[in-house]
Amino acid sequence: METKSCEEKFKYSPLYTWHVDGYEKEVQERWGQSDAYRESTAKTSKYSHADFALAKIDQEAATELFVYAFGNSLEVDSLEAQAAVAAHRAAISKWFYDCSVQMQKNLAIMYVTDERFKRYYDDRARGLAQYVHNAIMAQ
């Protein structure tokens, strides 16, 4: 059976645009030698369009938990904010790679230092990227 890359399978998918926007090459260059990258590539190479849709739903659910906690001015170490942190890590682990707390903290740094990630969160609510970062760091 022929295995297609994410780019080939989901070239026109509105669910994941990172491959269309040229991020796939950047991801491979930055993390291609990591265990997380290899695990994610192995998992996603078998995914159908429906699998990617389910992954997106899980990720969006985690993001909405952050939006709720942030929108209600809850502390980053509140039960609700930490539930969002746990849901975020669980979605990544389920669909892509085993996301340790340290790996999640590394991601949180990217969420405030890389404008593409920052925009994803701040388009939901201004200041959300910093809140997500702080909540993840508070665990």
C-alpha positions as CSV (number, residue, x, y, z in Angstrom):
1,M,0.0,0.0,0.0
2,E,1.3,3.4,-1.0
3,T,1.9,5.9,1.9
4,K,1.3,9.5,1.1
5,S,2.7,12.4,3.0
6,C,0.4,14.8,4.9
7,E,0.9,17.3,2.1
8,E,-0.2,14.8,-0.5
9,K,-3.2,13.6,1.4
10,F,-4.5,16.9,2.6
11,K,-3.3,19.4,0.0
12,Y,-6.7,21.1,0.0
13,S,-7.8,20.4,3.5
14,P,-9.1,23.4,5.5
15,L,-8.2,21.5,8.6
16,Y,-4.5,21.7,8.4
17,T,-2.8,24.4,6.4
18,W,0.7,24.2,7.8
19,H,1.8,22.0,4.9
20,V,0.3,24.4,2.3
21,D,1.9,27.4,3.9
22,G,5.4,25.9,3.6
23,Y,5.7,24.9,7.2
24,E,6.3,21.2,6.5
25,K,9.8,21.8,5.2
26,E,10.6,24.0,8.2
27,V,9.2,21.4,10.6
28,Q,11.3,18.7,9.0
29,E,14.4,20.9,9.1
30,R,13.9,21.9,12.8
31,W,12.7,18.7,14.3
32,G,13.2,16.0,11.6
33,Q,15.8,14.1,13.8
34,S,13.6,14.1,16.9
35,D,11.7,11.1,18.3
36,A,8.5,13.3,18.4
37,Y,8.8,14.1,14.7
38,R,9.3,10.4,13.8
39,E,6.4,9.3,16.0
40,S,4.1,12.0,14.5
41,T,5.1,11.2,11.0
42,A,4.4,7.5,11.6
43,K,1.0,8.2,13.2
44,T,-0.2,10.8,10.7
45,S,0.9,8.8,7.6
46,K,-1.9,6.4,8.4
47,Y,-4.6,9.0,9.1
48,S,-7.6,9.5,6.9
49,H,-9.3,12.8,6.4
50,A,-11.7,11.9,9.2
51,D,-8.8,11.2,11.6
52,F,-7.4,14.6,10.9
53,A,-10.9,16.1,11.5
54,L,-11.1,14.3,14.9
55,A,-7.6,15.5,15.8
56,K,-8.7,19.1,15.0
57,I,-11.8,18.7,17.1
58,D,-9.7,17.6,20.1
59,Q,-7.3,20.5,19.6
60,E,-10.1,23.0,19.2
61,A,-11.8,21.7,22.4
62,A,-8.6,22.2,24.4
63,T,-8.3,25.7,22.9
64,E,-11.9,26.5,23.9
65,L,-11.1,25.5,27.5
66,F,-8.3,28.0,27.4
67,V,-10.6,30.6,26.0
68,Y,-13.2,30.0,28.7
69,A,-10.6,30.2,31.5
70,F,-9.0,33.3,30.0
71,G,-12.4,35.0,29.3
72,N,-13.4,34.5,32.9
73,S,-10.2,36.0,34.2
74,L,-9.3,32.7,36.0
75,E,-5.8,32.4,37.4
76,V,-3.4,30.3,35.2
77,D,-3.1,27.7,38.0
78,S,-6.9,27.4,38.4
79,L,-8.6,24.1,38.0
80,E,-10.2,25.2,34.7
81,A,-6.9,26.5,33.2
82,Q,-5.0,23.4,34.2
83,A,-7.8,21.2,32.7
84,A,-7.1,23.1,29.5
85,V,-3.4,22.4,29.8
86,A,-4.2,18.7,30.4
87,A,-6.6,18.6,27.4
88,H,-4.0,20.3,25.2
89,R,-1.2,17.8,26.1
90,A,-3.6,14.8,25.8
91,A,-4.7,15.9,22.3
92,I,-1.1,16.1,21.1
93,S,-0.2,12.8,22.7
94,K,-3.3,11.1,21.2
95,W,-2.9,12.3,17.7
96,F,0.7,13.2,17.1
97,Y,3.4,12.2,19.6
98,D,4.0,11.6,23.3
99,C,3.9,15.1,24.7
100,S,5.7,15.3,28.1
101,V,5.3,18.2,30.4
102,Q,8.7,19.5,29.3
103,M,7.8,19.1,25.6
104,Q,4.6,21.0,26.3
105,K,6.5,23.8,28.0
106,N,8.8,24.0,24.9
107,L,5.7,24.4,22.8
108,A,4.4,27.1,25.1
109,I,7.5,29.1,24.5
110,M,6.9,28.9,20.7
111,Y,3.3,30.1,21.3
112,V,4.6,33.5,22.4
113,T,7.8,33.8,20.3
114,D,6.6,32.6,16.9
115,E,4.1,35.0,15.4
116,R,2.2,32.2,13.6
117,F,1.5,30.4,16.8
118,K,0.8,33.6,18.7
119,R,-1.7,34.7,16.0
120,Y,-3.5,31.4,16.3
121,Y,-4.3,32.0,19.9
122,D,-4.6,35.8,19.9
123,D,-7.1,35.7,17.0
124,R,-9.4,34.0,19.5
125,A,-8.8,36.5,22.2
126,R,-6.2,39.2,22.5
127,G,-3.7,38.1,25.1
128,L,-4.7,34.4,24.9
129,A,-1.3,33.2,23.7
130,Q,0.4,34.6,26.7
131,Y,-2.3,33.1,29.0
132,V,-1.8,29.7,27.4
133,H,2.0,30.0,27.8
134,N,1.6,31.0,31.5
135,A,-0.9,28.2,32.2
136,I,1.3,25.6,30.7
137,M,4.3,26.9,32.6
138,A,2.3,26.9,35.8
139,Q,1.8,23.1,35.8
